[in-house]
Structures are given as C-alpha cells and as structure tokens.
Amino acid sequence: MRLCPGGFPAYAARLDPTGHRSHSGDVPELSTILSDLRYEIVREIYEGGMGVVYEAKQHGTRGFAKRVAIKVIRERFASNPEFIENFVGEAKLVADLIHTNIVQTYHLGESRGVCFICMELIRGVNLEQFLQRLTLCGRKLPVELAVFMVSRIARGLAYAHAKNHPDGTPLFLVHRDISPKNIMIAFEGDVKVTDFGIAKAKGLLKDKEGEEVAGKPEYMSPEQADFMITDKRSDIFSSGIVLAQLLTGQNIFKGATAEDSRQRVMHTPIPDFSRLNPEIEPKLNQILQRSLSRDLALRYQTADEFLYELEYFIYHRGYGPTNETMGKFIRDLFKEESTPPAPPAGTATGGTMRMSGTIKVPKRKSTSLFDRIKSKIK
C-alpha cells in the first residue's frame, strides 16, 4: 500500500461530500487531501531502551503547526517482527483511550521503514523528576496533594480498565507498569498516565505473562513479581506503592538489585505507614493497607472503588485540591522552568520508552539516529 508523507494510505477513490465514493471530478483524491500532513523533528526528549521520543511540529496546510511527541523504534529493533507487532499493538490499544488522565495518542505512521507513534506533548515533568526536585529543594509534598495525584492516576486506570473493543467485548486491559516514570504532571496541574508499552489487552498485544516478568520490580504487584497472571487489581497495588512513596519519601520495596526488589514485593511486611509519617491519618493508612494487600480478595477490586476512597478522603470535609492547586505547587517548585534536568540516558527499563515534553538531552553528532530520523519523518 502506497503511503502519503504522513504515513496515511494513498487511496485512489474519490469521496463525495457525504464521505461515499464518487467518480465525479468535484472532490480531490484523498491522497491529495492528506498530503500536507508532515512532522518536523525539533529535539530529542528522551532515549529509552528500545526507542527514542522526540518533540516535533506537526505541520498542516496554510501554516498550521502543532507541537507533538514522536515515539520512534530504535533501528536495531525495526526488523524484529514481534517487537513491531507489539509497537503497533500499543498504538492501536491507546488510540481510543481518550481521557484527561491518560496521555493521548494521535497517529501511528511508517515512513521509509521507520515506525512511529505521534502522541500528546506534555509541558511538564514525570513523577520521578518531581520527587527528585522535592528532595533537591528540601520541600515536602502536602498529604492532600499526594492523595490527589494518585486519585487522578486511579481515574485514568478506571477508564482504561473499563474500555471495550469496538464490538463491545471487554479489552481486559492491564497497564502493568504504573511507576513514577510513567506518570506525567503538566505545569497546568494535570496528572496523566503514559507508556502502555508493556500493557496487556486481549487481542492487541502479544503477551508472555506467566513465562516472563515485565515491569519495574519495585513497583510490581506480588502476583506480577511471582510470574502469575495479572488483572486490573495489579495496577491498584502499583498505584498504592506510588501513593506510599509520595507520603513517606521512600519505596519500601526497593532493594539493592532487581531480584531483591522482586522478593521484597512478595514478602516484606506492609508497615503501619502512620509510623513512617505522623501526618498519615488512620483512614489514609487503611486505604494504603487495602491497596497493598497481597490477598487479592481483600485488595480494592476496581480502580473506581480505589478512586472513591481517595476522593472521599480529600473532599469529605468540603473544599479540596484541584488541578489548579497542583499546577500552582509544581510551577512554584520548578519556578516556571520548562526544562528541568533530564534523567541519565539509558535509565529506561522494561523495554518501554519514557515521554516528557520538557527534558533536555545532549546534542548529538550528525551521524546519530536523531539526524537520520529527522530526514525520514516527513
């Protein structure tokens, strides 16, 4: 199939105003209509284990331009059929995940042998950078803001977990990689889940669950760490780890090695979190205990149930934190900076790629992947 410059198929048929085929000369060919879609690479944002993310301009007709993020497969994986299948599967999976708490995907394209996903560009930082900045500035995250952030994660997960195929059959989607690197915080205060690179969903992604373990060990659920089949409750456990880290400043499961972390997730006793942070009220401690229950029957059964408990905690007294509250806090934390320090290259794990719209990376030589891709995605 011939592709237009933006990666769209070039159809020979003409369309009438209702969208039906037309043999009249009144409407230009679809290939002509779509030929103005192209991308201009601006800079590299992040380099992951299997791909690279760039900031780009999506150009349209008559001077139209939109800033987007472009996720590109590394050259050495471009000929791996299984990886390409999962890359395409990820794009198809998230194409219809349209929610304010999920980073949106706009387009899957292929140009001159390079597969890429065009995504929403977030002006902000990921949660890992946010936590690093708090430490650097000696700041403490208010309890209510910590709960607010995880409630937004729960909102995005509740939507994703309930998503169906177009024919109405359940997707049974599980993210499997909820961690600070995969949570974006915009300077406007929006909190968004990203990177469904190792998610599983029926019929869209090739999955070897039960044979292999994928994800970051210190943020896995016990069943995930134990090579068991996971469901949506696994994402709730991972979200509970993130909440505990936001409230206490530490991940209680992080060990010296990946294997040590995996064992700790399965066996380390869950502490009384109010002893780690006296500001954690009994009710919030109960929420943490339930989200981190190793007994699946005792854990929150749905992200909606988890969300309700979190939102009731922060709003039952009346007014509570909002996106605007979050935005004011993060802008003050970064002092309106739009280019926070980038994480070291190669820190991405689990075969996924990290996206942030504000990370600087060292300028690359002319022979780099950056320059080759710059000439290809047009």
HUGI-V825094 format. One record per residue. N is the residue number from 0. PSI is psi in degrees with one decimal (NA if undefined). NEAR is the number of other C-alpha atoms within 12 Angstrom. Layout:
BEGIN
N,PSI,NEAR
N,PSI,NEAR
END
This chain:
BEGIN
0,129.1,10
1,139.9,15
2,142.4,23
3,168.6,27
4,-31.4,29
5,1.6,36
6,1.0,31
7,148.5,25
8,140.4,23
9,98.1,20
10,145.9,20
11,-22.1,20
12,152.2,21
13,155.6,23
14,140.5,22
15,173.5,17
16,-21.2,12
17,-2.1,9
18,-0.4,12
19,162.9,13
20,142.7,19
21,141.6,18
22,6.5,14
23,166.2,14
24,12.6,12
25,-28.1,12
26,131.6,21
27,159.9,21
28,147.3,24
29,-35.9,24
30,-34.6,24
31,-40.7,23
32,-39.4,23
33,0.7,22
34,-15.2,24
35,-7.9,23
36,119.8,30
37,163.0,35
38,138.1,38
39,117.8,31
40,128.7,33
41,-48.9,26
42,160.5,31
43,135.1,37
44,-49.3,42
45,144.3,40
46,118.3,37
47,-175.6,31
48,-35.8,24
49,1.6,31
50,175.6,41
51,143.2,39
52,132.6,43
53,152.5,46
54,138.0,37
55,163.4,34
56,126.1,28
57,116.3,32
58,139.8,24
59,-160.5,21
60,156.1,15
61,39.4,8
62,5.7,12
63,137.4,14
64,138.9,17
65,133.3,24
66,129.4,27
67,173.9,36
68,137.2,42
69,122.0,50
70,120.2,48
71,138.8,49
72,138.5,40
73,148.5,31
74,-40.1,24
75,-13.5,16
76,-6.0,23
77,-20.8,24
78,6.6,15
79,107.2,16
80,-39.2,14
81,-40.0,16
82,-42.6,27
83,-40.6,31
84,-42.5,24
85,-36.1,32
86,-46.7,40
87,-39.9,30
88,-39.6,28
89,-45.1,38
90,-43.5,36
91,-36.4,31
92,-47.4,42
93,-5.8,43
94,-39.0,28
95,10.4,22
96,85.3,33
97,99.3,23
98,145.2,27
99,-20.6,27
100,20.2,33
101,132.9,37
102,126.4,42
103,145.1,33
104,133.3,32
105,-35.7,28
106,139.8,31
107,125.6,32
108,166.1,35
109,125.7,34
110,121.0,27
111,41.5,22
112,1.5,21
113,117.7,33
114,140.8,35
115,154.5,39
116,129.2,45
117,126.6,40
118,165.3,39
119,133.2,40
120,122.9,37
121,123.0,40
122,94.7,34
123,-150.4,39
124,164.2,48
125,168.1,41
126,-31.0,37
127,-45.2,33
128,-38.0,31
129,-46.0,40
130,-38.8,33
131,-39.3,27
132,-40.1,28
133,-45.4,22
134,-45.9,17
135,-38.1,14
136,-3.7,15
137,29.8,12
138,156.7,18
139,134.7,25
140,123.4,30
141,142.6,25
142,-45.6,30
143,-34.2,32
144,-37.5,33
145,-46.0,40
146,-39.8,41
147,-46.2,37
148,-44.7,47
149,-28.1,50
150,-34.2,41
151,-37.9,39
152,-45.4,46
153,-35.9,46
154,-47.1,35
155,-41.6,39
156,-40.7,47
157,-41.9,35
158,-47.7,31
159,-42.2,40
160,-29.0,35
161,-1.3,24
162,142.5,28
163,162.4,22
164,162.5,23
165,-26.9,12
166,1.4,8
167,-8.0,10
168,144.0,14
169,143.8,18
170,-28.2,30
171,45.8,28
172,134.8,36
173,125.8,44
174,-49.3,48
175,4.3,45
176,39.5,46
177,116.1,48
178,165.6,44
179,-33.5,40
180,-21.3,37
181,16.3,41
182,119.0,41
183,141.6,45
184,114.8,46
185,153.1,39
186,-12.9,35
187,-10.7,25
188,-5.8,31
189,140.3,39
190,126.7,44
191,138.0,45
192,138.1,50
193,178.1,47
194,84.7,45
195,28.6,44
196,-29.0,47
197,18.4,38
198,162.5,45
199,142.2,35
200,138.1,36
201,121.6,23
202,-1.7,21
203,-29.2,28
204,136.9,31
205,128.9,23
206,135.4,28
207,32.4,20
208,135.9,25
209,-22.7,15
210,-37.0,13
211,157.3,16
212,131.5,30
213,146.7,37
214,-174.1,39
215,118.7,36
216,-40.9,38
217,-5.9,40
218,9.8,45
219,159.2,45
220,160.7,50
221,-40.0,38
222,-35.0,34
223,-43.7,38
224,-23.8,38
225,19.8,27
226,29.3,22
227,165.3,20
228,133.0,24
229,160.2,34
230,-167.9,31
231,-21.0,40
232,-21.2,43
233,-42.1,43
234,-30.6,47
235,-42.2,51
236,-46.4,50
237,-39.0,47
238,-35.3,51
239,-37.1,50
240,-43.9,42
241,-43.7,43
242,-44.9,45
243,-38.4,41
244,-40.7,33
245,-34.9,38
246,-27.5,36
247,-13.2,29
248,10.5,27
249,153.8,23
250,111.2,33
251,-13.4,35
252,-7.3,36
253,121.2,25
254,-175.3,20
255,-28.0,14
256,167.6,14
257,-41.2,23
258,-38.3,20
259,-43.2,20
260,-41.9,27
261,-42.4,31
262,-38.6,28
263,-39.2,27
264,-36.8,34
265,-25.2,31
266,-21.1,20
267,128.7,21
268,139.2,16
269,122.9,28
270,170.4,21
271,105.8,24
272,-22.2,33
273,-20.3,23
274,-24.8,15
275,-27.1,21
276,106.2,24
277,-17.4,15
278,-8.5,20
279,111.4,27
280,160.2,21
281,-42.5,17
282,-42.6,19
283,-36.8,32
284,-38.2,32
285,-39.7,27
286,-43.7,38
287,-45.8,39
288,-41.5,29
289,-40.4,33
290,-26.1,40
291,19.0,45
292,132.6,32
293,-17.6,31
294,111.4,19
295,-30.8,23
296,-25.0,13
297,-19.7,18
298,159.4,30
299,133.8,35
300,-25.4,25
301,157.2,31
302,-28.4,37
303,-42.2,26
304,-42.8,23
305,-44.8,40
306,-45.7,33
307,-46.4,24
308,-41.9,29
309,-46.2,40
310,-35.8,33
311,-39.0,23
312,-43.0,30
313,-16.9,28
314,-7.4,20
315,-20.3,14
316,-8.3,11
317,-127.9,10
318,138.2,13
319,-174.5,23
320,150.9,31
321,178.7,25
322,-37.6,26
323,-39.7,19
324,-45.6,23
325,-43.3,31
326,-43.3,27
327,-40.2,22
328,-46.1,30
329,-34.5,40
330,-39.1,27
331,-37.6,21
332,-40.4,29
333,3.4,29
334,46.0,16
335,14.2,20
336,142.2,20
337,2.4,24
338,71.4,23
339,163.2,29
340,139.3,26
341,146.3,31
342,156.3,30
343,144.3,16
344,142.1,22
345,9.5,20
346,-11.8,20
347,139.9,30
348,171.4,27
349,11.5,32
350,22.1,30
351,166.2,40
352,138.1,39
353,143.6,51
354,130.2,51
355,136.9,52
356,7.7,38
357,13.2,36
358,130.8,33
359,144.8,28
360,157.9,26
361,143.9,18
362,137.5,16
363,160.4,15
364,165.4,10
365,-17.9,12
366,6.3,12
367,167.1,17
368,-36.0,27
369,-49.3,36
370,-33.6,20
371,-43.3,21
372,-36.6,36
373,-33.3,28
374,-9.9,21
375,-37.4,25
376,85.1,37
377,NA,30
END
